[in-house]
Amino acid sequence: MTYQTVLKNLFNSDGQAKAQTQPLPGQIANSVGGYFYPIDDWARLERFLILGSEGGTYYASELHLTAENVAVVERVLAADGKRAVATIVEIGTSRRAPKHQPVLFALALAASAEDPVTRRAALEALPQVARTGTHLLTFTEYANTLRGWGRGLRRGVAGWFTGQATERLAFQAIKYRQREGRALRDVVRLAHPLTDDLDRKALFDRIAHPDDPEAVKVARGLYRLVDARQAIQETDDAAEAARLIETQSLPREAVPTAFLSDARVWDALLVDMPVTAMIRNLGKMTQVGLLSQGSDAAKYVADRLGDRDQLAAARVHPIQLLLALKTYAQGRGVRGRLEWEPVAAIVDALDSAIYDAFEQVPATGKRILVGVDVSGSMSWDRCTGASVLEPVEAAAAITLQLLQTEENVRVIAFDTAVHQPGLSRRQRFDDVARKLASYGGGTDISLPLNYAIEQRQEVDAFVVLTDNETWAGREHPAQALARYRETINPNAKIAVLAFTANHGSIVPEDDPRAFGVVGFDAAVPELLREFLAD
């Protein structure tokens, strides 16, 4: 098809652009009366694995999106089971997904497929995808609901137990005893892993029979962690519990609940606590009094948050720090009743860590026009994959990253008109988010493209930040993009970052110079940079 033919299809017979309430060839209806391009099932599979369907959108419910995604996974499994499993493994092992539940659910669906080759491939991949005991428990709960415990599932789960080093398995048994309503004890009993190694068999017996005095006694003599776990269960002295934690490196999950309100216990846990776990437990450590203004523990935490090498080694992404900051600064958890008085030094350390992480993103050197959707729904929804953030806040984070790392970038805001927010790379995140949230109205994603045409602005790439629900314009974004390429820069790219997930895209999927991301996760800044930098 020639370029002229493509342009002809984009416009009415009188040469006028089509309104967004009229479909272009190949488009489908979105949730608000507009139209966009469908994406194929393989792209939708990746969206689901990375972002799930948490929260839905302002216009489409989470339940509706979840049902759609299950149907998508089932279709790709039927079309090419081996390819589907390979995709699940790739995303599950590369840690591109901020939450692992969608990956485990898709693997459980694959392990329940009609095709025996697909089922076998899924179960063989289980040790790769289920890296921890909690992953295994989540997977088995999904699989039990979908298919029941047949021979293949028993063999696959048994392989998870027999394939691990015993010391690591002992740690998994201590740390992840129960998740998703299922205990590791129950899984061992169902899978019944067999081994000729007497030490490993003793560990299996201890996991399967945690109340059997003989099984516990034998395992305590073989495994340091098992012994320490039993010892902390037997004491009622918080000081002794803290000593066991510090000398035996017991994880928090091995500590009886009664001790988790004692600052001495948390002080002992903090010594060996991984940085990601430390970030997750900032609220609790503040609530029990360990973290307070001017305390040694607060200084220790702030120093670790300020250690760029440590954060990089732990693969802590800007989104994790942003979410931690938003949660900690509000003084209460997203779930539950935990409340605390935020410590200013910790808030400042989290805030600084975000900017340090953004600064590590290399510049692309491209001419970039950022168009930020500031319609009303950007402040009504919650981001897919990051429910503590509104889409306007996620847009503020990406905008600030581009302002700080790129030399040739311009930012406009749009709803049903173009606005000049006057943002600067020296502004802080809260200032940017507050400015972007001050607008409101409908959504016309064609506006950044039309603005560039009217201003005769030469750009290498458009970056559009939106909730993906466009309907108000007199022409489709694809039409405006085609006109821009025809009149100004035929090689211009477009990246659309839609912070809520639905089943379509505003640009054709087969456009090699178009890129779409749905939701807000830790990989977004690097994915965007790679696309912009060719």
Sequence and secondary structure as in RCSB ss.txt:
>XXXX:A:sequence
MTYQTVLKNLFNSDGQAKAQTQPLPGQIANSVGGYFYPIDDWARLERFLILGSEGGTYYASELHLTAENVAVVER
VLAADGKRAVATIVEIGTSRRAPKHQPVLFALALAASAEDPVTRRAALEALPQVARTGTHLLTFTEYANTLRGWG
RGLRRGVAGWFTGQATERLAFQAIKYRQREGRALRDVVRLAHPLTDDLDRKALFDRIAHPDDPEAVKVARGLYRL
VDARQAIQETDDAAEAARLIETQSLPREAVPTAFLSDARVWDALLVDMPVTAMIRNLGKMTQVGLLSQGSDAAKY
VADRLGDRDQLAAARVHPIQLLLALKTYAQGRGVRGRLEWEPVAAIVDALDSAIYDAFEQVPATGKRILVGVDVS
GSMSWDRCTGASVLEPVEAAAAITLQLLQTEENVRVIAFDTAVHQPGLSRRQRFDDVARKLASYGGGTDISLPLN
YAIEQRQEVDAFVVLTDNETWAGREHPAQALARYRETINPNAKIAVLAFTANHGSIVPEDDPRAFGVVGFDAAVP
ELLREFLAD
>XXXX:A:secstr
  HHHHHHHHB TTS B  TTS  TT EE TTS EEEE  HHHHHHHHHHHTTTT  SSS HHHHHHHHHHHHHH
HHHH HHHHHHHHHHHHHHT  S SHHHHHHHHHHHT SSHHHHHHHHHTHHHH  SHHHHHHHHHHHHHHT   
HHHHHHHHHHHHTS HHHHHHHHHH SEETTEEHHHHHHHH    S HHHHHHHHHHH TT HHHHHHHHHH HH
HHHHHHHHH   HHHHHHHHHHHT  GGGS GGGTT HHHHHHHHHH  HHHHHHTHHHHHHTTSS TT HHHHH
HHHHHT HHHHHHTT  HHHHHHHHHHHHHTB SSSS B    HHHHHHHHHHHHHHHHTS      EEEEEE S
GGGGTS BTTBTTS HHHHHHHHHHHHHHH SSEEEEEESSSEE     TTS HHHHHHHHTT      TTHHHH
HHHHTT   SEEEEEE S     SS HHHHHHHHHHHT TT EEEEEESS  SEESS TT TTEEEEES  TTHH
HHHHHHHT 
